[in-house]
Amino acid sequence: MKKLVEYINKGLAGFTVSLSTFLVLCVVWQVLSRYIIGRPSTVTDELARYLFMWVALVGAAYTTGQKRHLAIDLLTMKLKGKRKIINELIIQIAIAVFAFVVLVYGGSNLAIKTLATGQLTPALGWEMGYIYFCLPISGALMIFYSVVYAIEKIQQLISGDVALSDAQQN
């Protein structure tokens, strides 16, 4: 399982860096075309917006996989032993539920309904539904990571290896 997580981490990191690089190039071209050439590019403006959506959501999935997501860990830092592991397990379950309800279920509904309407992007002429698929894709990745980490926590509880959880705090 660790090999799969590492493989997905590397793939997501590379994908996010590629999208970010392309996003920066689009924005630089937008600025150059507006102020130097005098004719702003509408295509790069729109493309930058959609790239930003993908970078933000795929990046959020990557951060979840790195356990670097936004968290208020005041309670977790004070807990020790089994209580800490149970708290971390509850957090992973909450992340998975949120990702499923909001990103996978809600995002899929949005993407499918938008595809059904045939809504196109103004400058690029792309189907908006495909752009919105960043929601369920990132949600599925977050769920994957949460399930993997929840399994780790359950294994720690079963094995009684609470020292590992306490060591991760430092």
C-alpha positions as CSV (number, residue, x, y, z in Angstrom):
1,M,0.0,0.0,0.0
2,K,2.9,2.4,0.8
3,K,4.3,1.9,-2.7
4,L,0.9,2.9,-4.2
5,V,0.7,5.9,-2.0
6,E,4.2,7.0,-3.0
7,Y,3.4,6.4,-6.7
8,I,0.3,8.6,-6.4
9,N,2.2,11.2,-4.4
10,K,4.8,11.5,-7.1
11,G,2.2,11.6,-9.9
12,L,0.2,14.3,-8.1
13,A,3.3,16.3,-7.4
14,G,4.4,16.2,-11.0
15,F,0.9,16.9,-12.3
16,T,0.4,19.9,-9.9
17,V,3.9,21.3,-10.8
18,S,3.1,21.0,-14.5
19,L,-0.3,22.7,-14.1
20,S,1.3,25.4,-12.0
21,T,4.0,26.0,-14.5
22,F,1.5,26.2,-17.3
23,L,-0.6,28.6,-15.2
24,V,2.3,30.9,-14.6
25,L,3.2,30.9,-18.3
26,C,-0.4,31.8,-19.2
27,V,-0.5,34.7,-16.7
28,V,2.9,36.0,-17.9
29,W,1.7,35.8,-21.6
30,Q,-1.5,37.6,-20.5
31,V,0.5,40.4,-18.9
32,L,2.9,40.7,-21.9
33,S,0.1,40.6,-24.5
34,R,-1.9,43.3,-22.6
35,Y,0.9,45.8,-21.7
36,I,3.5,45.2,-24.4
37,I,1.6,44.1,-27.4
38,G,-1.5,46.0,-26.5
39,R,-3.9,43.2,-27.4
40,P,-4.9,41.1,-24.3
41,S,-5.3,37.4,-25.0
42,T,-8.7,36.2,-23.9
43,V,-7.8,32.6,-24.3
44,T,-5.0,32.7,-21.7
45,D,-7.1,34.7,-19.3
46,E,-9.8,32.0,-19.3
47,L,-7.3,29.1,-19.4
48,A,-5.6,30.6,-16.3
49,R,-8.9,30.6,-14.4
50,Y,-9.5,26.9,-15.1
51,L,-5.9,25.9,-14.5
52,F,-6.1,27.6,-11.1
53,M,-9.2,25.5,-10.2
54,W,-7.4,22.3,-11.1
55,V,-4.2,23.4,-9.3
56,A,-6.1,24.3,-6.2
57,L,-8.1,21.1,-6.0
58,V,-5.4,18.7,-7.1
59,G,-3.0,20.5,-4.8
60,A,-5.5,20.1,-1.9
61,A,-5.6,16.3,-2.6
62,Y,-1.8,16.2,-2.6
63,T,-1.6,18.1,0.7
64,T,-4.1,15.7,2.2
65,G,-1.8,12.9,1.1
66,Q,1.1,14.6,2.7
67,K,-0.9,15.2,5.9
68,R,-0.2,18.9,5.5
69,H,-3.8,20.0,5.1
70,L,-5.2,22.9,7.1
71,A,-5.9,21.7,10.7
72,I,-6.4,23.0,14.1
73,D,-4.5,20.4,16.1
74,L,-4.8,21.9,19.6
75,L,-6.7,18.9,20.9
76,T,-4.7,16.4,19.0
77,M,-1.4,17.7,20.5
78,K,-2.7,17.4,24.0
79,L,-3.9,13.8,23.6
80,K,-1.7,10.8,24.2
81,G,-2.0,7.1,23.5
82,K,-5.2,5.5,22.3
83,R,-7.2,8.7,22.7
84,K,-4.9,10.4,20.2
85,I,-5.1,7.6,17.7
86,I,-8.9,7.5,18.0
87,N,-9.0,11.3,17.5
88,E,-6.8,11.0,14.4
89,L,-9.1,8.2,13.1
90,I,-12.2,10.4,13.6
91,I,-10.5,13.2,11.7
92,Q,-9.7,10.9,8.8
93,I,-13.3,9.7,8.7
94,A,-14.5,13.3,8.8
95,I,-12.2,14.2,5.9
96,A,-13.5,11.2,3.9
97,V,-17.1,12.0,4.5
98,F,-16.7,15.7,3.6
99,A,-14.7,14.8,0.4
100,F,-17.4,12.3,-0.6
101,V,-20.5,14.5,0.1
102,V,-19.1,17.8,-1.2
103,L,-16.5,16.9,-3.8
104,V,-17.4,13.5,-5.2
105,Y,-21.2,13.6,-4.9
106,G,-21.7,17.3,-5.3
107,G,-18.9,17.8,-7.8
108,S,-20.1,14.8,-9.9
109,N,-23.7,16.2,-10.0
110,L,-22.4,19.6,-11.0
111,A,-20.2,18.2,-13.8
112,I,-22.9,15.9,-15.1
113,K,-25.6,18.5,-15.1
114,T,-23.3,21.0,-16.7
115,L,-22.4,18.5,-19.4
116,A,-26.1,17.8,-20.0
117,T,-26.8,21.5,-20.6
118,G,-23.9,21.7,-23.1
119,Q,-22.5,24.8,-21.5
120,L,-19.3,25.9,-23.2
121,T,-16.5,28.1,-22.1
122,P,-16.7,31.5,-23.9
123,A,-13.2,31.8,-25.3
124,L,-12.0,28.2,-25.5
125,G,-15.2,26.5,-26.4
126,W,-14.6,23.6,-24.0
127,E,-17.5,21.9,-22.2
128,M,-17.6,23.3,-18.7
129,G,-18.6,19.9,-17.3
130,Y,-15.1,18.5,-18.0
131,I,-13.5,21.4,-16.2
132,Y,-15.7,20.7,-13.2
133,F,-14.5,17.1,-13.0
134,C,-11.6,18.4,-10.9
135,L,-14.0,18.3,-8.0
136,P,-14.8,14.6,-7.9
137,I,-11.3,13.6,-9.0
138,S,-9.7,15.5,-6.1
139,G,-12.4,14.3,-3.8
140,A,-11.7,10.7,-4.7
141,L,-8.0,11.2,-4.1
142,M,-8.7,12.7,-0.7
143,I,-10.9,9.8,0.2
144,F,-8.2,7.4,-0.9
145,Y,-5.6,9.1,1.4
146,S,-8.1,9.3,4.3
147,V,-8.9,5.6,4.0
148,V,-5.2,4.6,3.9
149,Y,-4.4,6.7,7.0
150,A,-7.6,5.5,8.7
151,I,-6.4,1.9,8.1
152,E,-3.0,2.8,9.6
153,K,-4.7,4.2,12.7
154,I,-6.9,1.1,13.1
155,Q,-3.8,-1.1,12.8
156,Q,-2.2,0.9,15.5
157,L,-5.2,0.5,17.7
158,I,-5.3,-3.3,17.1
159,S,-1.6,-3.8,17.6
160,G,-1.5,-1.5,20.6
161,D,1.3,0.5,19.0
162,V,0.4,3.8,20.6
163,A,4.1,4.8,20.9
164,L,4.2,5.3,17.2
165,S,1.4,7.9,17.3
166,D,3.0,9.7,20.2
167,A,6.4,9.7,18.4
168,Q,4.8,11.3,15.3
169,Q,3.8,14.3,17.4
170,N,7.4,15.3,17.9
